[in-house]
Amino acid sequence: MIGWPSGTRIWLAAGVTDMRRGFDGLAAIVQHKLTADPFGGHVFVFRGRRGDRVKLLWWDGDGLCLFAKRLEKGRFIWPQATEGTIHLTVAQLSMLLEGIDWRRPERTWQPERVA
């Protein structure tokens, strides 16, 4: 996982995106549909129609970076909303990229008593 600079916000673009889009196409979506600044240093996450691919767009201060991931099995968990953005934490993004349901993570163990 990339260590994002402090203050970097992660935005998940609701709905589906044409995964044939590259730097310019995704930056245009950020600017026009999401009304955000693609050069502001934030991370924008997009998902394809089938749900097994995501792309992350990030301005690192020198240029745009485009990261892509395809799951071999399963799908990325995505909200039902069809437009707008959802803010994610770094931990939620990490879970999302591993195919884990980031919306409802469950603890496997809970302490019962102190002593």
ABEGO torsion letter per residue (X at the ends): XBBBBBGBBBBBBBEBBBAABBAAAAAAAAAAAAGBBAAAGBBBBBBBAAGABBBBBBBAGABBBBBBBBBABEBBBBBABABEBBBBBAAAAAAAAAGBBAABBBBABBBABAX
